[in-house]
Amino acid sequence: MKTNEFIDLENRFGARNYKPLDVILSKGKGVWVWDVEGKKYLDCLSAYSAVNQGHCHPKIHQVLVEQSKKLTLTSRAFRNDQLALFYKELCELTQSHKVLPMNSGAEAVETAIKTVRKWGYETKGIPLDKAEIIVCEHNFHGRTITIISFSSDENARQNFGPFTPGFKSIPFGDSDALENAITPNTVAFMVEPIQGEAGVIIPPDGYLKKVREICTNNNVVLILDEIQTGLGRTGKLLAEEHDGIQSDLTVIGKALSGGFYPISAVLSTDAVLGVLNPGQHGSTFGGNPLACALARTAMKVLVEEGLIENAASMGTYFLDGLKQISNPFVKAARGKGLMIGLEFYPEAGGARQYCEKLKENGLLCKETHDHIIRFSPPLIITKDQIDWALEIIFKCIGHLDHADRKMPDTGAMRF
């Protein structure tokens, strides 16, 4: 079948809840993917950071095959040999006390919300049904009804109400706003260390350190959503390490299995996760032996193959290259590790046109919030591969091709 035939089938039988680029991928290896017609592309999205270890990593694939022959699912009605080892290794790696395994990132966020509310009533002494969680504007924590209840993306919320109460939203990166928003009923502050879906928005230096101090002083649980930023993406195992802090509760997912299988986890302390008792929360697939075996290997690959350090060094190199783009419609290039955003002025006419042009030239990435391209290749990427990517990016973006559009009024240009 040809590309257009697959697209016709998707359009005919699939729900229209995504707007993908028109490429039909059928194979992946390392940083590369191939479409159904044999064209090769450099993947600069990594399935939204789910394949940090690269596509079809051989060590993780081997475990998938071996474990799938032995035992895949028991439910939590019984124990399995992979779960306990997964708990131990993940706690040791992240310096956590306790782990609660789930399947998707959204499930992990929902788990965090339930847990801190229960903690608030039973430990902090908040009146029943009065618990309040503070979040940030332009957040992205998932797409369940409760999560979109505190989203500021109107497209994500439109006609999905009524919404779940109990949330208060403040500006991202403003520690004073957090301090002013806290009340006696505040149980938690949930925040992404870097806002990914919003366009790789990086808070001011020292923000998380100040947030940690405010939460400690007010007996508020600090929840960090590290589903995208965690597991090496920013050049540290967890992005909190850039500020030298530890959260009270962290949610991780995506790259936890190297892209082979859905698994997420809630990491926390005895005091917080200890409020959950049998029958109060769970998941049939959460903590299944196949997922745990894959996660154990995916974590080892990150550490043993130096992918976290590579993300730091190659991220700096990639970002420095992007900053050399001379197109005056480019507003900024920013990032940390291999989590990079390239933002355009509105006058450019949107970032998707550039994503489509890059696709035609063999590089895959995706726009977010209309005017921003995210570049987040697998953490195994090499300097030579980044040089190749930069050559394509400069070819497609690094020149002015909008003669019919008015130049952005930016004052003194940086270029």
KEKE-3310 file (N, C-alpha, C; in steps of 0.2 Angstrom, whole numbers, plus 5000, padded with zeros to 4 digits):
npx = (5004:5002:5007:4996:4986:4985:4983:4970:4963:4965:4958:4946:4942:4947:4946:4946:4956:4969:4982:4992:5008:5009:5016:5019:5025:5035:5046:5059:5075:5087:5091:5084:5070:5059:5048:5033:5036:5050:5058:5070:5071:5077:5073:5067:5058:5056:5044:5038:5047:5047:5055:5069:5080:5082:5075:5069:5078:5091:5095:5084:5074:5077:5074:5060:5056:5061:5054:5041:5039:5039:5030:5017:5007:4999:4990:4987:4982:4991:5008:5023:5039:5046:5042:5046:5059:5060:5054:5064:5076:5072:5069:5082:5089:5082:5082:5071:5057:5046:5037:5023:5016:5010:5001:5000:5005:4995:4987:4996:4997:4984:4984:4993:4986:4974:4981:4988:4977:4971:4981:4981:4968:4970:4982:4987:4976:4965:4949:4936:4934:4938:4951:4964:4973:4987:4991:5000:4998:4996:5000:5003:4997:4990:4975:4963:4947:4948:4961:4960:4952:4959:4967:4973:4971:4960:4955:4957:4948:4935:4918:4918:4914:4904:4917:4931:4932:4943:4956:4968:4975:4991:5003:5017:5033:5034:5037:5033:5019:5015:5017:5008:4996:4994:4984:4976:4970:4977:4985:4994:5007:5008:5019:5027:5045:5050:5040:5034:5024:5019:5029:5042:5046:5056:5059:5064:5081:5084:5071:5064:5071:5067:5053:5053:5057:5046:5035:5039:5040:5026:5020:5016:5014:5026:5024:5031:5030:5038:5036:5039:5052:5060:5071:5083:5081:5084:5097:5100:5096:5084:5075:5074:5086:5094:5092:5096:5087:5074:5058:5042:5034:5035:5031:5033:5036:5033:5048:5052:5050:5057:5050:5044:5032:5018:5021:5021:5025:5023:5033:5038:5037:5037:5028:5019:5014:5011:4998:4989:4979:4975:4964:4960:4966:4972:4977:4974:4984:4995:5011:5014:5023:5029:5030:5038:5050:5054:5056:5066:5077:5077:5080:5093:5100:5100:5109:5120:5125:5128:5119:5112:5122:5126:5115:5116:5128:5127:5115:5118:5127:5118:5108:5117:5120:5107:5105:5111:5104:5098:5086:5075:5062:5063:5061:5066:5078:5078:5082:5086:5097:5093:5080:5072:5067:5061:5056:5045:5040:5023:5021:5028:5019:5016:5022:5021:5022:5036:5039:5033:5041:5054:5051:5050:5063:5069:5069:5061:5050:5039:5026:5021:5009:5006:5017:5029:5043:5047:5062:5068:5077:5081:5091:5103:5109:5122:5136:5139:5127:5119:5125:5121:5107:5107:5111:5100:5090:5095:5094:5080:5075:5084:5084:5077:5061:5049:5044:5032:5026:5024:5038:5042:5040:5053:5062:5079:5087:5093:5101)
npy = (4994:5011:5028:5037:5029:5023:5034:5038:5027:5029:5042:5038:5028:5031:5041:5059:5065:5069:5078:5073:5073:5070:5056:5039:5028:5014:5007:5007:5011:5015:5032:5033:5032:5023:5026:5018:5018:5017:5028:5036:5044:5056:5055:5067:5069:5058:5051:5060:5060:5047:5037:5038:5030:5026:5019:5003:4997:4985:4978:4980:4975:4962:4958:4960:4950:4938:4939:4939:4926:4920:4926:4937:4944:4946:4952:4962:4954:4944:4941:4945:4940:4951:4963:4967:4968:4978:4989:4990:4994:5005:5014:5015:5021:5033:5038:5037:5033:5025:5016:5017:5008:5012:5014:5023:5041:5050:5042:5041:5054:5056:5047:5053:5065:5059:5053:5064:5072:5063:5062:5075:5076:5066:5067:5081:5087:5094:5100:5089:5086:5099:5100:5108:5110:5117:5123:5126:5139:5136:5123:5105:5090:5079:5071:5067:5069:5075:5081:5090:5098:5108:5113:5126:5127:5131:5124:5110:5109:5112:5110:5098:5099:5095:5101:5095:5101:5110:5115:5127:5140:5147:5159:5151:5149:5159:5162:5169:5171:5158:5157:5167:5161:5150:5142:5138:5126:5121:5107:5103:5107:5106:5104:5106:5104:5109:5116:5107:5104:5116:5123:5121:5129:5137:5139:5153:5154:5145:5144:5132:5128:5138:5136:5123:5127:5135:5126:5117:5125:5128:5116:5109:5097:5095:5091:5085:5084:5074:5067:5070:5077:5069:5055:5057:5066:5080:5081:5077:5064:5066:5081:5090:5089:5099:5110:5105:5099:5089:5082:5080:5071:5062:5060:5049:5042:5038:5036:5026:5013:5013:5015:5003:4998:5002:5010:5018:5028:5032:5041:5042:5047:5038:5044:5050:5041:5031:5033:5026:5012:4994:4991:5004:5010:5006:4995:4984:4981:4988:4987:4975:4960:4960:4973:4978:4971:4976:4990:4989:4986:4996:5007:5003:5004:5018:5022:5014:5015:5029:5038:5049:5058:5060:5067:5079:5085:5084:5091:5104:5106:5105:5115:5127:5127:5129:5142:5149:5151:5161:5167:5180:5178:5169:5169:5164:5152:5139:5128:5114:5101:5088:5093:5104:5120:5129:5144:5154:5170:5176:5182:5174:5164:5152:5137:5124:5123:5123:5111:5102:5105:5101:5087:5083:5084:5074:5074:5073:5081:5091:5103:5114:5123:5131:5141:5135:5124:5108:5100:5085:5073:5055:5050:5044:5051:5057:5068:5069:5066:5076:5087:5084:5085:5099:5104:5101:5108:5121:5123:5122:5132:5142:5154:5169:5167:5173:5184:5190:5193:5204:5210:5205:5217:5219:5228:5230:5218:5202:5196)
npz = (5000:4997:5003:5002:5002:5015:5022:5018:5023:5037:5038:5035:5044:5057:5072:5073:5082:5081:5072:5062:5054:5036:5035:5034:5045:5046:5051:5063:5069:5081:5079:5068:5056:5045:5031:5023:5010:5010:5012:5022:5038:5050:5066:5076:5087:5095:5099:5107:5118:5122:5117:5122:5122:5109:5094:5095:5103:5105:5117:5125:5117:5117:5130:5130:5121:5128:5141:5137:5133:5145:5156:5156:5162:5178:5185:5200:5209:5213:5217:5207:5200:5194:5198:5212:5210:5201:5209:5218:5211:5204:5215:5220:5210:5208:5221:5229:5241:5239:5227:5215:5203:5186:5170:5160:5157:5161:5169:5180:5184:5188:5199:5207:5211:5217:5228:5235:5239:5248:5258:5262:5269:5279:5285:5285:5289:5283:5280:5275:5258:5254:5249:5240:5225:5218:5202:5186:5174:5156:5158:5154:5158:5154:5147:5153:5161:5174:5173:5162:5167:5174:5165:5154:5141:5130:5119:5122:5132:5128:5127:5135:5148:5163:5174:5185:5202:5213:5210:5207:5197:5193:5186:5177:5183:5192:5208:5218:5215:5218:5232:5237:5233:5241:5253:5269:5265:5255:5247:5238:5226:5209:5195:5180:5177:5166:5154:5142:5131:5130:5124:5126:5138:5149:5166:5177:5183:5198:5201:5204:5216:5225:5225:5231:5244:5248:5248:5257:5269:5270:5272:5261:5248:5235:5219:5205:5188:5178:5167:5153:5155:5163:5165:5158:5148:5149:5151:5164:5176:5182:5180:5191:5197:5191:5199:5211:5220:5228:5225:5233:5228:5212:5195:5182:5166:5149:5143:5151:5148:5136:5125:5121:5128:5137:5152:5168:5183:5200:5211:5227:5245:5260:5269:5261:5250:5259:5263:5256:5255:5254:5240:5238:5227:5211:5197:5183:5174:5179:5185:5179:5175:5162:5159:5169:5168:5156:5159:5169:5161:5152:5160:5164:5152:5150:5160:5159:5146:5145:5141:5147:5150:5137:5132:5138:5133:5119:5118:5121:5110:5099:5102:5102:5088:5082:5087:5078:5067:5053:5050:5051:5055:5065:5082:5095:5101:5112:5126:5136:5139:5128:5125:5116:5110:5096:5092:5082:5076:5075:5063:5054:5050:5055:5063:5057:5043:5042:5048:5039:5028:5033:5034:5021:5018:5025:5039:5054:5065:5076:5077:5090:5099:5088:5084:5087:5086:5092:5096:5099:5099:5100:5114:5110:5100:5089:5086:5073:5067:5072:5066:5053:5054:5057:5045:5037:5043:5042:5029:5026:5035:5038:5031:5023:5017:5015:5007:5005:5017:5031:5040:5057:5070:5080:5086:5088:5079:5082:5073)
capx = (5000:5005:5006:4990:4981:4985:4980:4963:4960:4965:4953:4939:4940:4949:4944:4951:4959:4976:4983:4999:5011:5007:5021:5017:5031:5034:5052:5064:5081:5091:5088:5081:5064:5058:5041:5031:5039:5057:5062:5073:5071:5080:5067:5068:5053:5056:5038:5037:5052:5046:5060:5075:5085:5082:5070:5070:5085:5092:5094:5077:5070:5079:5070:5053:5055:5062:5049:5034:5038:5038:5025:5016:5002:4996:4986:4990:4980:4996:5015:5027:5046:5049:5039:5050:5066:5058:5053:5071:5081:5069:5070:5089:5091:5079:5082:5064:5056:5041:5034:5017:5017:5004:5002:5001:5007:4989:4986:5001:4995:4978:4986:4996:4980:4971:4985:4989:4971:4970:4986:4978:4963:4972:4989:4987:4970:4961:4942:4934:4931:4941:4958:4965:4980:4989:4995:5002:4995:4999:5002:5000:4998:4986:4969:4957:4942:4950:4967:4959:4948:4964:4971:4972:4970:4952:4953:4957:4942:4929:4912:4920:4912:4907:4924:4932:4934:4948:4962:4970:4981:4995:5008:5023:5040:5033:5037:5029:5012:5014:5017:5002:4990:4993:4979:4976:4967:4982:4988:5000:5008:5010:5022:5032:5051:5050:5034:5035:5019:5018:5034:5049:5046:5060:5058:5070:5086:5082:5063:5062:5073:5062:5047:5054:5057:5039:5031:5042:5038:5019:5018:5013:5017:5028:5023:5035:5028:5044:5035:5044:5058:5063:5074:5089:5080:5087:5104:5100:5091:5077:5076:5075:5093:5097:5091:5098:5081:5070:5051:5039:5031:5037:5028:5037:5033:5036:5055:5053:5051:5061:5045:5041:5027:5016:5022:5022:5026:5023:5038:5036:5040:5033:5023:5014:5011:5009:4991:4985:4978:4972:4957:4959:4969:4975:4977:4975:4990:5000:5016:5014:5030:5032:5032:5043:5056:5056:5058:5072:5082:5077:5084:5100:5103:5101:5114:5126:5127:5130:5114:5111:5128:5126:5110:5119:5133:5124:5110:5122:5129:5112:5106:5121:5119:5101:5105:5115:5099:5098:5079:5072:5056:5064:5061:5071:5080:5080:5082:5090:5099:5090:5073:5074:5061:5063:5050:5044:5036:5017:5021:5030:5013:5015:5028:5019:5025:5043:5039:5032:5047:5059:5049:5051:5070:5071:5069:5054:5048:5032:5025:5017:5006:5006:5023:5035:5045:5051:5067:5069:5079:5084:5097:5109:5111:5129:5138:5138:5120:5116:5127:5117:5101:5107:5112:5094:5086:5097:5092:5073:5073:5089:5084:5070:5057:5042:5044:5025:5024:5027:5043:5040:5043:5057:5067:5086:5087:5098:5104)
capy = (5000:5018:5033:5040:5024:5022:5040:5037:5022:5033:5047:5035:5024:5034:5047:5064:5068:5071:5081:5071:5075:5065:5051:5033:5025:5006:5003:5011:5009:5020:5038:5033:5028:5023:5025:5012:5018:5016:5034:5036:5050:5057:5056:5073:5069:5052:5049:5064:5058:5040:5033:5041:5025:5025:5015:4996:4996:4978:4975:4980:4971:4955:4957:4959:4943:4933:4939:4938:4919:4917:4928:4944:4948:4942:4957:4963:4949:4940:4945:4943:4941:4957:4969:4968:4970:4985:4993:4991:4997:5012:5018:5016:5025:5040:5040:5037:5028:5020:5017:5015:5008:5013:5012:5029:5047:5053:5038:5043:5061:5055:5044:5058:5069:5056:5052:5070:5073:5058:5064:5081:5075:5061:5069:5088:5089:5098:5098:5084:5089:5106:5100:5112:5109:5123:5121:5132:5141:5132:5116:5099:5084:5073:5073:5065:5075:5079:5084:5095:5103:5113:5116:5133:5126:5130:5118:5104:5109:5114:5105:5092:5099:5099:5099:5093:5107:5109:5117:5134:5140:5153:5159:5147:5152:5164:5159:5174:5169:5152:5159:5171:5157:5145:5143:5132:5120:5118:5101:5101:5111:5102:5108:5103:5107:5113:5115:5104:5105:5124:5126:5121:5135:5136:5144:5157:5150:5145:5144:5126:5129:5143:5132:5118:5130:5138:5120:5115:5130:5128:5109:5107:5092:5097:5086:5086:5080:5073:5062:5072:5080:5064:5049:5059:5071:5087:5080:5074:5059:5070:5088:5093:5089:5105:5114:5102:5098:5083:5083:5075:5066:5063:5056:5048:5038:5038:5032:5021:5006:5013:5015:4996:4996:5008:5010:5024:5027:5038:5040:5047:5045:5033:5048:5052:5035:5027:5034:5022:5005:4989:4992:5011:5012:5001:4995:4978:4980:4992:4983:4968:4957:4962:4980:4979:4968:4981:4996:4988:4986:5003:5011:5001:5007:5025:5023:5010:5018:5036:5042:5055:5063:5062:5072:5086:5087:5085:5096:5110:5107:5106:5122:5132:5127:5132:5149:5152:5152:5169:5169:5185:5176:5165:5173:5162:5145:5138:5122:5111:5095:5087:5096:5111:5123:5134:5148:5159:5176:5175:5184:5168:5160:5146:5132:5118:5124:5121:5104:5099:5106:5097:5081:5082:5083:5068:5076:5073:5085:5093:5110:5114:5130:5135:5144:5133:5117:5105:5096:5081:5067:5050:5052:5041:5054:5058:5074:5069:5066:5083:5091:5082:5088:5106:5106:5101:5114:5128:5123:5123:5137:5147:5160:5172:5165:5176:5191:5193:5194:5209:5208:5206:5222:5217:5232:5228:5211:5198:5192)
capz = (5000:4996:5008:5002:5004:5022:5025:5016:5028:5043:5038:5034:5050:5063:5075:5071:5088:5080:5066:5061:5047:5032:5034:5037:5047:5046:5054:5066:5072:5083:5078:5061:5055:5038:5029:5019:5003:5010:5013:5028:5041:5057:5071:5081:5091:5100:5102:5113:5123:5125:5115:5123:5121:5102:5092:5095:5106:5105:5124:5128:5113:5119:5136:5127:5118:5133:5146:5134:5133:5152:5160:5154:5166:5183:5189:5206:5214:5214:5216:5202:5202:5191:5202:5217:5208:5198:5214:5222:5206:5203:5221:5221:5205:5209:5228:5231:5246:5237:5220:5213:5195:5182:5163:5156:5161:5163:5175:5185:5187:5192:5205:5212:5213:5223:5234:5239:5242:5254:5262:5265:5274:5284:5288:5286:5293:5279:5280:5270:5251:5253:5247:5234:5222:5214:5196:5182:5167:5151:5159:5151:5162:5151:5144:5157:5163:5179:5171:5158:5172:5176:5159:5151:5134:5128:5114:5126:5137:5124:5127:5139:5155:5169:5176:5192:5206:5218:5207:5207:5192:5193:5181:5177:5184:5197:5215:5222:5214:5222:5239:5238:5231:5246:5259:5274:5262:5249:5248:5234:5220:5204:5190:5176:5178:5160:5151:5136:5127:5130:5119:5130:5142:5154:5171:5179:5187:5205:5202:5208:5223:5229:5225:5236:5250:5249:5249:5264:5274:5271:5273:5254:5244:5229:5214:5199:5182:5174:5161:5147:5157:5166:5162:5154:5142:5150:5153:5171:5176:5183:5179:5197:5199:5189:5204:5217:5225:5228:5226:5238:5223:5205:5191:5177:5161:5142:5141:5157:5144:5130:5120:5120:5131:5142:5160:5171:5190:5205:5215:5233:5251:5264:5272:5256:5247:5264:5265:5252:5258:5249:5238:5237:5221:5207:5190:5182:5171:5183:5188:5176:5174:5156:5159:5174:5165:5151:5163:5172:5156:5149:5165:5164:5146:5151:5164:5157:5139:5146:5137:5151:5149:5130:5131:5141:5129:5112:5118:5121:5103:5095:5103:5099:5081:5081:5088:5072:5061:5052:5047:5055:5058:5071:5088:5100:5102:5119:5128:5141:5136:5121:5125:5113:5106:5091:5092:5077:5077:5072:5056:5050:5047:5059:5062:5054:5036:5042:5050:5033:5024:5035:5033:5014:5017:5029:5046:5057:5071:5076:5080:5096:5100:5082:5082:5090:5084:5097:5093:5105:5096:5105:5118:5108:5094:5089:5084:5066:5066:5073:5060:5047:5055:5057:5038:5034:5046:5039:5022:5026:5039:5039:5026:5023:5011:5016:5005:5004:5023:5035:5045:5064:5073:5086:5088:5086:5077:5085:5068)
cpx = (5004:5003:4999:4984:4980:4982:4972:4960:4960:4959:4946:4937:4942:4946:4949:4953:4966:4977:4991:5002:5010:5013:5018:5023:5030:5040:5056:5070:5086:5088:5084:5075:5063:5050:5039:5034:5047:5061:5064:5073:5075:5074:5070:5063:5053:5050:5036:5041:5051:5051:5067:5081:5086:5077:5073:5077:5086:5092:5087:5072:5071:5075:5063:5052:5056:5056:5042:5033:5037:5032:5023:5012:4999:4990:4989:4986:4985:5003:5018:5034:5049:5047:5044:5056:5065:5058:5060:5075:5078:5070:5077:5091:5089:5079:5075:5063:5051:5039:5027:5017:5010:5005:5004:5003:5001:4987:4990:4999:4989:4979:4989:4991:4976:4975:4986:4983:4970:4975:4984:4973:4966:4978:4989:4981:4965:4954:4940:4931:4933:4948:4959:4972:4981:4993:4997:4998:4999:5002:5000:5002:4994:4980:4963:4953:4945:4956:4965:4955:4953:4969:4969:4971:4963:4950:4953:4951:4935:4924:4914:4917:4906:4914:4925:4935:4940:4955:4962:4976:4984:5000:5014:5029:5039:5032:5033:5021:5011:5013:5010:4996:4989:4988:4980:4974:4972:4985:4994:5001:5011:5013:5027:5039:5052:5044:5035:5030:5018:5023:5041:5050:5050:5060:5064:5074:5084:5075:5062:5065:5069:5055:5047:5054:5050:5035:5033:5039:5030:5016:5013:5017:5019:5028:5027:5032:5034:5043:5039:5051:5063:5067:5079:5087:5083:5094:5106:5095:5084:5079:5077:5082:5097:5097:5093:5093:5078:5063:5049:5036:5033:5033:5032:5034:5037:5042:5056:5053:5055:5056:5042:5035:5024:5017:5024:5023:5026:5028:5037:5039:5035:5027:5017:5010:5009:5001:4986:4985:4975:4965:4956:4961:4972:4974:4978:4982:4996:5005:5016:5021:5033:5034:5038:5050:5059:5059:5065:5078:5083:5081:5092:5104:5104:5107:5121:5129:5128:5125:5112:5116:5128:5121:5112:5124:5131:5118:5113:5124:5124:5109:5110:5121:5112:5101:5109:5110:5098:5091:5077:5065:5057:5065:5066:5072:5082:5079:5086:5091:5096:5082:5074:5068:5064:5056:5050:5039:5029:5017:5024:5025:5013:5021:5027:5022:5032:5044:5038:5038:5053:5058:5051:5059:5073:5072:5062:5054:5041:5031:5021:5015:5007:5013:5029:5036:5049:5056:5069:5071:5081:5090:5104:5112:5118:5130:5137:5131:5117:5119:5123:5110:5101:5108:5105:5090:5088:5094:5084:5071:5078:5089:5077:5067:5050:5042:5037:5022:5028:5032:5041:5044:5046:5062:5074:5086:5093:5103:5109)
cpy = (5006:5022:5035:5035:5023:5028:5040:5032:5026:5038:5044:5031:5027:5040:5053:5068:5070:5074:5079:5073:5069:5060:5045:5029:5018:5003:5009:5008:5014:5027:5039:5029:5028:5023:5019:5012:5018:5022:5034:5043:5050:5059:5061:5074:5064:5051:5053:5062:5051:5035:5036:5036:5023:5020:5008:4994:4988:4975:4975:4976:4963:4953:4956:4952:4938:4933:4938:4930:4916:4919:4936:4948:4943:4945:4957:4958:4944:4944:4942:4944:4947:4963:4971:4971:4977:4990:4995:4995:5004:5016:5020:5021:5033:5042:5041:5032:5023:5022:5014:5014:5009:5011:5018:5035:5050:5049:5040:5049:5060:5052:5049:5063:5066:5055:5058:5073:5069:5060:5070:5080:5071:5063:5077:5090:5094:5096:5094:5088:5096:5106:5104:5110:5115:5120:5127:5133:5137:5126:5111:5093:5078:5076:5070:5071:5079:5083:5090:5100:5109:5115:5123:5133:5125:5125:5111:5104:5110:5109:5099:5093:5095:5096:5098:5099:5105:5111:5125:5135:5147:5153:5154:5151:5158:5162:5163:5172:5163:5153:5162:5166:5152:5147:5137:5125:5117:5112:5100:5107:5107:5106:5104:5107:5112:5111:5113:5106:5112:5127:5126:5127:5133:5141:5148:5152:5151:5144:5137:5125:5133:5139:5127:5121:5133:5132:5117:5119:5130:5121:5107:5102:5095:5091:5089:5081:5079:5067:5064:5073:5074:5059:5052:5064:5077:5087:5078:5069:5062:5077:5092:5093:5095:5110:5112:5101:5091:5085:5079:5069:5067:5058:5055:5043:5038:5034:5027:5014:5007:5013:5008:4995:5001:5006:5017:5023:5033:5036:5045:5044:5041:5037:5049:5046:5030:5028:5029:5015:5001:4991:4999:5014:5006:5001:4987:4976:4984:4987:4976:4966:4959:4969:4982:4977:4973:4987:4995:4988:4993:5008:5009:5004:5014:5026:5020:5013:5025:5040:5049:5061:5065:5067:5079:5089:5089:5090:5103:5112:5109:5113:5127:5132:5130:5139:5153:5153:5160:5171:5174:5183:5171:5170:5170:5154:5144:5130:5120:5103:5094:5088:5103:5113:5128:5138:5153:5165:5174:5177:5179:5164:5153:5141:5126:5118:5121:5114:5100:5099:5101:5089:5079:5081:5078:5069:5076:5076:5087:5099:5109:5122:5134:5137:5142:5126:5114:5100:5091:5074:5062:5052:5049:5045:5057:5065:5075:5069:5073:5087:5090:5086:5096:5108:5106:5107:5120:5128:5125:5130:5143:5152:5163:5170:5168:5183:5194:5195:5200:5207:5209:5213:5220:5222:5230:5221:5208:5195:5196)
cpz = (5000:5002:5008:5003:5011:5025:5023:5021:5035:5043:5038:5041:5057:5066:5074:5077:5087:5073:5064:5055:5043:5030:5037:5038:5048:5050:5057:5069:5074:5083:5072:5061:5047:5036:5025:5012:5003:5011:5021:5031:5048:5061:5076:5085:5097:5103:5108:5119:5126:5122:5116:5122:5114:5100:5092:5097:5107:5112:5126:5124:5115:5125:5134:5125:5124:5138:5143:5133:5140:5155:5158:5159:5172:5187:5196:5212:5217:5214:5210:5203:5199:5195:5207:5215:5204:5203:5217:5217:5205:5209:5222:5216:5206:5217:5231:5237:5244:5230:5219:5205:5192:5175:5159:5160:5164:5169:5181:5188:5191:5199:5210:5215:5219:5229:5238:5242:5249:5260:5266:5270:5280:5288:5290:5290:5290:5279:5274:5263:5250:5251:5240:5232:5217:5208:5192:5176:5162:5152:5154:5155:5160:5149:5147:5159:5168:5177:5167:5162:5174:5171:5157:5144:5132:5123:5117:5130:5134:5124:5131:5146:5157:5171:5184:5196:5210:5215:5207:5202:5193:5188:5182:5178:5189:5204:5219:5222:5218:5229:5241:5237:5237:5251:5263:5270:5256:5251:5244:5229:5215:5198:5186:5176:5172:5156:5144:5130:5125:5125:5122:5133:5148:5160:5173:5183:5194:5206:5206:5215:5227:5230:5231:5243:5252:5251:5256:5270:5275:5271:5267:5251:5237:5224:5208:5194:5178:5169:5155:5149:5160:5162:5157:5149:5143:5152:5160:5171:5177:5182:5185:5199:5196:5195:5211:5222:5224:5229:5231:5234:5216:5201:5184:5172:5155:5142:5146:5154:5138:5124:5118:5123:5136:5149:5162:5179:5194:5210:5221:5239:5255:5267:5267:5253:5252:5266:5261:5255:5253:5247:5236:5230:5217:5200:5188:5178:5174:5186:5185:5175:5168:5156:5164:5172:5160:5154:5166:5167:5153:5154:5165:5158:5147:5154:5161:5150:5139:5142:5141:5150:5141:5129:5133:5135:5122:5112:5118:5113:5099:5096:5101:5092:5079:5082:5082:5066:5060:5049:5053:5058:5064:5077:5093:5099:5109:5121:5134:5139:5129:5121:5123:5109:5102:5090:5086:5079:5073:5064:5051:5047:5050:5058:5058:5047:5036:5044:5043:5028:5026:5034:5026:5013:5022:5036:5049:5064:5071:5079:5086:5097:5094:5080:5085:5088:5090:5093:5099:5102:5102:5108:5115:5102:5095:5086:5076:5063:5067:5068:5054:5048:5055:5049:5035:5037:5043:5032:5022:5030:5039:5034:5026:5016:5012:5014:5005:5011:5027:5040:5052:5066:5080:5088:5085:5085:5080:5080:5064)
residu = (MET:LYS:THR:ASN:GLU:PHE:ILE:ASP:LEU:GLU:ASN:ARG:PHE:GLY:ALA:ARG:ASN:TYR:LYS:PRO:LEU:ASP:VAL:ILE:LEU:SER:LYS:GLY:LYS:GLY:VAL:TRP:VAL:TRP:ASP:VAL:GLU:GLY:LYS:LYS:TYR:LEU:ASP:CYS:LEU:SER:ALA:TYR:SER:ALA:VAL:ASN:GLN:GLY:HIS:CYS:HIS:PRO:LYS:ILE:HIS:GLN:VAL:LEU:VAL:GLU:GLN:SER:LYS:LYS:LEU:THR:LEU:THR:SER:ARG:ALA:PHE:ARG:ASN:ASP:GLN:LEU:ALA:LEU:PHE:TYR:LYS:GLU:LEU:CYS:GLU:LEU:THR:GLN:SER:HIS:LYS:VAL:LEU:PRO:MET:ASN:SER:GLY:ALA:GLU:ALA:VAL:GLU:THR:ALA:ILE:LYS:THR:VAL:ARG:LYS:TRP:GLY:TYR:GLU:THR:LYS:GLY:ILE:PRO:LEU:ASP:LYS:ALA:GLU:ILE:ILE:VAL:CYS:GLU:HIS:ASN:PHE:HIS:GLY:ARG:THR:ILE:THR:ILE:ILE:SER:PHE:SER:SER:ASP:GLU:ASN:ALA:ARG:GLN:ASN:PHE:GLY:PRO:PHE:THR:PRO:GLY:PHE:LYS:SER:ILE:PRO:PHE:GLY:ASP:SER:ASP:ALA:LEU:GLU:ASN:ALA:ILE:THR:PRO:ASN:THR:VAL:ALA:PHE:MET:VAL:GLU:PRO:ILE:GLN:GLY:GLU:ALA:GLY:VAL:ILE:ILE:PRO:PRO:ASP:GLY:TYR:LEU:LYS:LYS:VAL:ARG:GLU:ILE:CYS:THR:ASN:ASN:ASN:VAL:VAL:LEU:ILE:LEU:ASP:GLU:ILE:GLN:THR:GLY:LEU:GLY:ARG:THR:GLY:LYS:LEU:LEU:ALA:GLU:GLU:HIS:ASP:GLY:ILE:GLN:SER:ASP:LEU:THR:VAL:ILE:GLY:LYS:ALA:LEU:SER:GLY:GLY:PHE:TYR:PRO:ILE:SER:ALA:VAL:LEU:SER:THR:ASP:ALA:VAL:LEU:GLY:VAL:LEU:ASN:PRO:GLY:GLN:HIS:GLY:SER:THR:PHE:GLY:GLY:ASN:PRO:LEU:ALA:CYS:ALA:LEU:ALA:ARG:THR:ALA:MET:LYS:VAL:LEU:VAL:GLU:GLU:GLY:LEU:ILE:GLU:ASN:ALA:ALA:SER:MET:GLY:THR:TYR:PHE:LEU:ASP:GLY:LEU:LYS:GLN:ILE:SER:ASN:PRO:PHE:VAL:LYS:ALA:ALA:ARG:GLY:LYS:GLY:LEU:MET:ILE:GLY:LEU:GLU:PHE:TYR:PRO:GLU:ALA:GLY:GLY:ALA:ARG:GLN:TYR:CYS:GLU:LYS:LEU:LYS:GLU:ASN:GLY:LEU:LEU:CYS:LYS:GLU:THR:HIS:ASP:HIS:ILE:ILE:ARG:PHE:SER:PRO:PRO:LEU:ILE:ILE:THR:LYS:ASP:GLN:ILE:ASP:TRP:ALA:LEU:GLU:ILE:ILE:PHE:LYS:CYS:ILE:GLY:HIS:LEU:ASP:HIS:ALA:ASP:ARG:LYS:MET:PRO:ASP:THR:GLY:ALA:MET:ARG:PHE)
# end
